[in-house]
Amino acid sequence: MKWLLLIAVLLIALGGLGWWLFSQPGPKQLDIINNVIPGDNDARLLVQDQMFDDELGLGLNIWAPKSAATEPLPVIMFIYGGGWRDGAKDHYAFAGRALASRGYMVVLPDYRLYPKTQFPGFLEDSAKALAWVHDNIDQLGGDPSRIFLSGQSAGAYNAMMLALDPQWLGGEGKSPDLIRGVAALAGPYDFYPFDSETSKQSFGDYPDPAMTQPVNFVRSGAPPLWLSSGADDTQVRPRNSRILHDRIREAGGAAEYVEYAGVDHLEIMMALAKPFRYKAPVLDDMVAFFERHN
């Protein structure tokens, strides 16, 4: 009888744990699962909730290697996705850990989401975060002359617009020249006319849609780009990355493109987390790109 009672209690506890886990946002679920798998031990949360815009209440987290550095560390600012309406920096710690364990200082900033803002509010926020990094990261052991951008989906869009259209960083007194390179996962770069709910919400009211499309800002002097997509991505189709890659190359710029077979829109991001790295060598390929331009 005692064994039956113990089993019942365990089942209830596991059920409660399962309910709690699946009540979390998808990226947070991934982060929780990631934390119970061994690996990525050389990473620590260096700074949490550092404000870069006090008025809007926007902050950032910074991950860094645990091991002592003999020189300033290269920096990656990673911008999360979520259709410009979901996401939070605290849900993407698995990306911070993964890249910090490879020897990088990793900045995860928040930005305003729909319905609090629409285009170009989230770009202004991302530009402000990058300007803060450029001005302050040396005080934390980062190298302001080696700053990379990265992001997934909507975050890849934000990163690409900062790199291609000088007006966003220009509004902060900065230039895209401060960006050493951009590694982008499954980003939308050529998606007008707006036919999805998320694109209509975030871009549909803007009077000049052409100004919202990264492909319209292709230039030879853009930072080097590493573009990637999953071949099975039906949410942000691989044509977005292919077209941007081709146009950058045609303009005389530097761009690479990788397409992962059997990978969809979510799985390309999941592949950064320890339990799902078998799906595709996304982390290794990103780091190899950073190292080539480090």
The 8 nearest C-alpha neighbors of each residue, nearest first, counted from 0:
[[1, 3, 2, 4, 5, 6, 7, 8],
 [0, 2, 4, 3, 5, 6, 7, 8],
 [3, 1, 5, 0, 4, 6, 7, 8],
 [2, 4, 6, 0, 1, 5, 7, 8],
 [3, 5, 1, 7, 2, 6, 8, 0],
 [6, 4, 2, 8, 7, 3, 1, 9],
 [7, 5, 9, 3, 8, 4, 10, 2],
 [6, 8, 4, 10, 5, 9, 3, 11],
 [7, 9, 5, 11, 6, 10, 12, 4],
 [10, 8, 12, 6, 11, 7, 13, 5],
 [9, 11, 13, 7, 12, 8, 14, 6],
 [10, 12, 14, 8, 9, 13, 15, 7],
 [13, 11, 9, 15, 14, 10, 16, 8],
 [14, 12, 16, 10, 15, 11, 17, 9],
 [13, 15, 11, 17, 12, 16, 10, 18],
 [16, 14, 18, 12, 13, 17, 11, 19],
 [15, 17, 13, 19, 14, 18, 20, 12],
 [18, 16, 14, 20, 15, 19, 13, 21],
 [17, 19, 15, 21, 16, 20, 22, 14],
 [18, 20, 16, 22, 17, 21, 15, 23],
 [21, 19, 17, 22, 18, 23, 16, 28],
 [20, 22, 23, 18, 19, 17, 28, 24],
 [21, 23, 19, 20, 18, 24, 17, 28],
 [22, 24, 21, 20, 28, 27, 25, 19],
 [25, 23, 27, 26, 28, 22, 21, 90],
 [24, 26, 28, 27, 29, 23, 21, 90],
 [27, 25, 29, 28, 90, 24, 30, 91],
 [28, 26, 90, 30, 29, 24, 25, 23],
 [29, 27, 25, 31, 26, 30, 23, 20],
 [28, 30, 26, 32, 27, 31, 33, 25],
 [29, 31, 27, 33, 93, 28, 32, 26],
 [32, 30, 28, 34, 33, 29, 27, 35],
 [31, 33, 29, 34, 30, 35, 28, 36],
 [34, 32, 30, 31, 36, 35, 273, 272],
 [33, 35, 31, 32, 36, 30, 37, 93],
 [34, 36, 33, 32, 37, 31, 30, 38],
 [37, 35, 34, 33, 38, 273, 274, 32],
 [38, 36, 35, 39, 34, 40, 273, 33],
 [37, 39, 40, 36, 273, 41, 34, 97],
 [40, 38, 100, 41, 97, 96, 42, 37],
 [39, 41, 38, 42, 100, 37, 65, 96],
 [40, 42, 100, 65, 64, 39, 66, 43],
 [43, 41, 64, 65, 100, 96, 99, 40],
 [42, 44, 63, 62, 65, 45, 64, 41],
 [43, 45, 62, 46, 61, 63, 47, 42],
 [44, 46, 62, 61, 43, 63, 47, 60],
 [47, 45, 61, 60, 44, 49, 48, 62],
 [48, 46, 60, 49, 61, 59, 45, 44],
 [49, 47, 58, 59, 60, 50, 46, 57],
 [48, 50, 58, 59, 47, 51, 60, 46],
 [51, 49, 58, 52, 57, 53, 48, 59],
 [50, 52, 58, 128, 57, 131, 53, 49],
 [53, 51, 57, 54, 50, 55, 56, 58],
 [54, 52, 56, 55, 50, 51, 57, 58],
 [53, 55, 52, 56, 57, 51, 50, 58],
 [56, 54, 53, 57, 52, 111, 51, 58],
 [55, 57, 53, 54, 52, 58, 50, 51],
 [58, 56, 52, 55, 50, 109, 51, 110],
 [59, 57, 50, 49, 48, 51, 109, 108],
 [58, 60, 108, 49, 48, 107, 109, 50],
 [61, 59, 47, 107, 46, 48, 106, 108],
 [60, 62, 106, 46, 45, 105, 44, 107],
 [61, 63, 44, 105, 45, 95, 43, 104],
 [62, 64, 104, 99, 43, 42, 45, 105],
 [65, 63, 42, 99, 41, 66, 100, 102],
 [66, 64, 41, 42, 43, 63, 67, 40],
 [67, 65, 64, 68, 41, 42, 63, 102],
 [66, 68, 65, 69, 64, 70, 63, 41],
 [67, 69, 70, 66, 71, 72, 64, 140],
 [68, 70, 67, 71, 72, 66, 140, 141],
 [71, 69, 68, 72, 140, 142, 141, 67],
 [72, 70, 141, 142, 140, 73, 68, 69],
 [71, 73, 141, 142, 103, 104, 140, 74],
 [72, 74, 145, 142, 103, 141, 104, 146],
 [73, 75, 104, 146, 103, 105, 147, 141],
 [76, 74, 147, 105, 148, 146, 77, 106],
 [75, 77, 106, 148, 105, 107, 149, 147],
 [76, 78, 149, 150, 107, 148, 75, 106],
 [79, 77, 150, 154, 149, 107, 108, 76],
 [80, 78, 154, 150, 151, 77, 86, 81],
 [81, 79, 154, 153, 152, 151, 82, 86],
 [80, 82, 85, 86, 83, 84, 153, 79],
 [81, 83, 84, 153, 197, 80, 85, 152],
 [84, 82, 112, 81, 153, 113, 85, 80],
 [83, 85, 113, 112, 82, 81, 86, 114],
 [86, 84, 81, 83, 82, 112, 87, 80],
 [85, 87, 81, 80, 79, 88, 84, 90],
 [88, 86, 89, 90, 109, 85, 91, 79],
 [87, 89, 90, 109, 107, 91, 108, 59],
 [88, 90, 87, 91, 92, 60, 27, 107],
 [91, 89, 27, 88, 26, 87, 92, 30],
 [92, 90, 93, 89, 94, 88, 26, 30],
 [91, 93, 95, 94, 90, 89, 96, 30],
 [92, 94, 96, 30, 91, 95, 272, 97],
 [95, 93, 97, 92, 96, 91, 271, 98],
 [96, 94, 92, 93, 97, 62, 98, 105],
 [95, 97, 93, 99, 42, 94, 98, 100],
 [96, 98, 94, 100, 95, 99, 39, 93],
 [97, 99, 101, 100, 95, 96, 103, 94],
 [100, 98, 103, 63, 64, 96, 101, 102],
 [99, 101, 41, 42, 98, 39, 97, 102],
 [102, 100, 98, 99, 103, 97, 286, 64],
 [101, 103, 99, 100, 64, 98, 104, 72],
 [104, 102, 99, 73, 74, 98, 101, 105],
 [103, 105, 63, 74, 99, 62, 72, 73],
 [104, 106, 75, 62, 61, 95, 76, 74],
 [105, 107, 61, 76, 60, 77, 75, 108],
 [106, 108, 60, 77, 59, 88, 76, 61],
 [109, 107, 59, 88, 58, 106, 60, 78],
 [108, 110, 88, 58, 57, 87, 59, 107],
 [111, 109, 124, 121, 125, 112, 57, 108],
 [110, 112, 121, 116, 115, 124, 120, 109],
 [111, 113, 84, 83, 115, 116, 114, 110],
 [114, 112, 84, 115, 116, 117, 83, 201],
 [113, 115, 116, 112, 117, 84, 200, 201],
 [116, 114, 113, 112, 111, 117, 120, 84],
 [115, 117, 113, 114, 120, 112, 111, 118],
 [118, 116, 201, 120, 119, 113, 202, 121],
 [119, 117, 120, 202, 201, 121, 116, 205],
 [118, 120, 122, 121, 117, 123, 116, 211],
 [121, 119, 123, 118, 122, 116, 117, 124],
 [120, 122, 124, 123, 111, 119, 110, 125],
 [123, 121, 125, 119, 124, 120, 157, 126],
 [122, 124, 126, 120, 121, 125, 127, 167],
 [125, 123, 121, 127, 122, 126, 110, 128],
 [124, 126, 128, 122, 127, 123, 121, 129],
 [127, 125, 123, 129, 168, 128, 124, 167],
 [126, 128, 130, 124, 125, 129, 123, 131],
 [129, 127, 125, 131, 126, 130, 51, 124],
 [130, 128, 132, 126, 131, 127, 133, 125],
 [129, 131, 127, 133, 132, 128, 126, 134],
 [132, 130, 128, 134, 129, 133, 135, 127],
 [133, 131, 129, 136, 135, 130, 134, 128],
 [132, 134, 130, 143, 131, 135, 136, 129],
 [133, 135, 131, 132, 130, 136, 143, 137],
 [136, 134, 132, 137, 138, 133, 131, 139],
 [135, 137, 141, 132, 139, 138, 133, 134],
 [136, 138, 141, 140, 139, 135, 142, 143],
 [137, 139, 136, 140, 135, 141, 134, 142],
 [140, 138, 137, 136, 141, 135, 45, 71],
 [139, 141, 71, 137, 138, 72, 136, 142],
 [142, 140, 72, 137, 71, 136, 139, 73],
 [141, 143, 71, 72, 73, 144, 145, 137],
 [144, 142, 133, 145, 146, 137, 141, 136],
 [143, 145, 142, 146, 177, 179, 73, 133],
 [146, 144, 73, 143, 142, 179, 74, 147],
 [147, 145, 74, 178, 179, 75, 143, 144],
 [148, 146, 75, 180, 179, 178, 181, 74],
 [149, 147, 181, 76, 75, 77, 158, 180],
 [150, 148, 77, 182, 183, 181, 76, 78],
 [149, 151, 155, 78, 154, 77, 183, 79],
 [150, 152, 184, 155, 154, 80, 79, 185],
 [151, 153, 186, 80, 155, 185, 154, 184],
 [154, 152, 80, 156, 82, 155, 83, 81],
 [153, 155, 80, 150, 78, 79, 151, 157],
 [156, 154, 150, 151, 186, 158, 152, 183],
 [155, 157, 153, 159, 154, 186, 158, 187],
 [158, 156, 154, 160, 155, 159, 122, 161],
 [157, 159, 155, 161, 156, 160, 148, 154],
 [160, 158, 162, 156, 161, 157, 155, 163],
 [159, 161, 163, 157, 162, 164, 158, 213],
 [162, 160, 158, 159, 163, 164, 167, 157],
 [161, 163, 159, 175, 160, 164, 158, 221],
 [162, 164, 160, 216, 161, 221, 159, 165],
 [163, 165, 160, 166, 216, 161, 162, 167],
 [166, 164, 167, 169, 168, 175, 174, 163],
 [165, 167, 169, 164, 168, 170, 161, 174],
 [168, 166, 169, 170, 165, 126, 161, 123],
 [167, 169, 173, 171, 170, 126, 174, 166],
 [170, 168, 166, 172, 173, 171, 167, 165],
 [169, 171, 168, 167, 172, 166, 173, 123],
 [172, 170, 168, 169, 173, 127, 130, 126],
 [171, 173, 169, 170, 168, 174, 130, 167],
 [174, 172, 168, 169, 171, 130, 175, 170],
 [173, 175, 176, 168, 169, 177, 165, 172],
 [176, 174, 177, 162, 178, 165, 168, 161],
 [175, 177, 174, 178, 222, 179, 221, 162],
 [176, 178, 175, 174, 179, 146, 144, 173],
 [179, 177, 176, 146, 147, 180, 175, 222],
 [178, 180, 147, 146, 145, 222, 177, 292],
 [181, 179, 223, 222, 147, 178, 224, 148],
 [180, 182, 148, 224, 149, 147, 225, 183],
 [183, 181, 225, 149, 224, 226, 285, 148],
 [182, 184, 155, 226, 150, 149, 151, 181],
 [183, 185, 151, 227, 186, 150, 228, 155],
 [186, 184, 228, 152, 227, 151, 235, 183],
 [185, 187, 152, 155, 156, 184, 151, 188],
 [188, 186, 239, 156, 235, 189, 190, 152],
 [187, 189, 213, 239, 212, 214, 190, 186],
 [190, 188, 239, 212, 214, 187, 191, 213],
 [191, 189, 192, 188, 187, 193, 212, 239],
 [192, 190, 193, 189, 208, 212, 194, 209],
 [191, 193, 194, 190, 208, 189, 198, 203],
 [192, 194, 191, 198, 199, 195, 190, 203],
 [193, 195, 192, 196, 199, 198, 191, 190],
 [196, 194, 198, 197, 193, 199, 200, 192],
 [195, 197, 199, 198, 200, 194, 193, 201],
 [196, 198, 200, 199, 195, 82, 201, 83],
 [197, 199, 201, 195, 200, 202, 193, 196],
 [200, 198, 203, 196, 202, 197, 193, 201],
 [201, 199, 197, 198, 202, 203, 196, 113],
 [200, 202, 117, 198, 199, 118, 197, 203],
 [203, 201, 199, 198, 118, 205, 204, 200],
 [202, 204, 199, 205, 200, 201, 198, 193],
 [205, 203, 202, 206, 201, 199, 200, 117],
 [204, 206, 202, 203, 207, 208, 118, 211],
 [205, 207, 204, 208, 203, 210, 202, 209],
 [206, 208, 209, 205, 210, 211, 204, 202],
 [209, 207, 210, 211, 205, 206, 212, 191],
 [210, 208, 211, 207, 212, 215, 191, 213],
 [209, 211, 208, 212, 207, 215, 213, 216],
 [210, 212, 208, 209, 213, 202, 207, 118],
 [211, 213, 214, 215, 209, 210, 189, 188],
 [214, 212, 188, 215, 216, 160, 211, 189],
 [215, 213, 216, 212, 217, 243, 188, 189],
 [214, 216, 213, 212, 217, 209, 210, 211],
 [217, 215, 214, 213, 163, 164, 218, 212],
 [216, 218, 214, 215, 247, 163, 246, 219],
 [219, 217, 220, 221, 250, 216, 247, 252],
 [218, 220, 252, 251, 250, 221, 247, 217],
 [221, 219, 218, 252, 222, 251, 176, 253],
 [220, 222, 219, 218, 163, 223, 162, 252],
 [221, 223, 180, 179, 224, 178, 162, 220],
 [224, 222, 180, 253, 254, 181, 221, 225],
 [225, 223, 254, 181, 180, 226, 182, 255],
 [224, 226, 182, 255, 254, 256, 181, 183],
 [227, 225, 256, 183, 240, 255, 224, 182],
 [226, 228, 257, 184, 256, 258, 185, 183],
 [229, 227, 185, 258, 237, 184, 230, 259],
 [228, 230, 262, 259, 263, 232, 231, 258],
 [229, 231, 260, 259, 232, 262, 258, 261],
 [232, 230, 263, 229, 262, 261, 233, 260],
 [233, 231, 263, 264, 229, 236, 234, 230],
 [232, 234, 236, 235, 231, 264, 263, 237],
 [235, 233, 232, 236, 264, 263, 231, 185],
 [236, 234, 233, 187, 232, 185, 237, 186],
 [235, 237, 233, 238, 232, 234, 239, 228],
 [236, 238, 239, 228, 240, 241, 235, 230],
 [237, 239, 241, 236, 240, 242, 235, 243],
 [240, 238, 237, 188, 242, 189, 241, 187],
 [239, 241, 243, 238, 242, 237, 226, 244],
 [242, 240, 238, 244, 243, 239, 245, 237],
 [243, 241, 245, 244, 239, 240, 238, 246],
 [242, 244, 246, 240, 245, 241, 214, 247],
 [245, 243, 241, 247, 242, 246, 254, 240],
 [246, 244, 248, 242, 243, 247, 249, 241],
 [245, 247, 249, 243, 248, 244, 250, 242],
 [246, 248, 252, 250, 244, 249, 245, 217],
 [247, 249, 251, 252, 245, 250, 246, 253],
 [248, 250, 246, 251, 247, 245, 252, 219],
 [251, 249, 247, 219, 248, 252, 218, 246],
 [252, 250, 219, 248, 249, 247, 253, 218],
 [253, 251, 219, 247, 248, 250, 220, 221],
 [252, 254, 223, 248, 224, 247, 251, 255],
 [255, 253, 224, 244, 223, 225, 248, 247],
 [256, 254, 225, 226, 224, 244, 257, 253],
 [255, 257, 226, 227, 225, 244, 258, 254],
 [258, 256, 227, 226, 259, 228, 255, 225],
 [257, 259, 228, 229, 227, 230, 260, 256],
 [260, 258, 229, 230, 262, 228, 261, 257],
 [259, 261, 230, 262, 229, 258, 231, 279],
 [262, 260, 231, 230, 259, 263, 229, 278],
 [263, 261, 229, 231, 260, 266, 259, 230],
 [264, 262, 232, 231, 229, 266, 265, 267],
 [263, 265, 232, 266, 267, 229, 234, 185],
 [266, 264, 267, 268, 263, 269, 262, 232],
 [265, 267, 269, 268, 263, 262, 264, 270],
 [268, 266, 270, 269, 265, 264, 262, 229],
 [269, 267, 266, 270, 265, 271, 151, 184],
 [268, 270, 266, 271, 272, 267, 275, 265],
 [269, 271, 276, 275, 268, 267, 272, 266],
 [272, 270, 269, 282, 268, 276, 94, 281],
 [273, 271, 270, 269, 275, 274, 93, 33],
 [272, 274, 275, 276, 33, 271, 36, 38],
 [275, 273, 272, 276, 33, 36, 32, 277],
 [276, 274, 270, 277, 273, 278, 272, 269],
 [277, 275, 270, 278, 273, 279, 274, 271],
 [276, 278, 275, 279, 270, 280, 274, 273],
 [279, 277, 276, 275, 270, 280, 262, 266],
 [278, 280, 281, 277, 276, 270, 259, 267],
 [281, 279, 283, 282, 284, 276, 278, 277],
 [280, 282, 284, 279, 283, 285, 270, 271],
 [283, 281, 285, 284, 271, 280, 286, 270],
 [284, 282, 286, 280, 285, 281, 287, 288],
 [283, 285, 287, 281, 282, 286, 280, 288],
 [286, 284, 288, 282, 287, 283, 281, 289],
 [285, 287, 289, 283, 288, 284, 290, 282],
 [286, 288, 284, 290, 285, 289, 283, 291],
 [289, 287, 285, 291, 286, 290, 284, 292],
 [290, 288, 286, 292, 287, 291, 293, 285],
 [289, 291, 293, 287, 292, 288, 286, 285],
 [292, 290, 288, 289, 293, 287, 286, 180],
 [291, 293, 289, 290, 288, 179, 180, 223],
 [292, 290, 289, 291, 145, 73, 179, 288]]
